[in-house]
Amino acid sequence: MSHEKFQSCIDACYACAAECDHCAAACLEEEDVKMMARCIKLDMDCAQICRIAASYMARGSEFASAICHECAGICQTCANECAKHEMEHCQRCAQACQRCAEECRRMVNAA
């Protein structure tokens, strides 16, 4: 599996990881941090799986499709959670997660 074929998915994964990191940090600065607990946890999980998925695709791993399948599900869950919150950082994160979920699903279907 050539990594160039999946470059848009790799890019979406790294962009999503960066937005999730930013969102988690920004959520920790909100007044009601307890209300943001699930968002923060999902941001951390999502950022991690996105980095893993990108690295599997970059090295052409035979397991890249399976990892991307899981990544799509986690990204979608994170997108849904972030979309519930009105803060700009959560909305940007929701958009990045949604895009990444779509790219990962496309990668899985193409693999």
Secondary structure by P-SEA (a helix, b strand, c coil): cccccaaaaaaaaaaaaaaaaaaaaaaaaccccccaaaaaaaaaaaaaaaaaaaaaaaacccaaaaaaaaaaaaaaaaaaaaaacccaaaaaaaaaaaaaaaaaaaaaaac
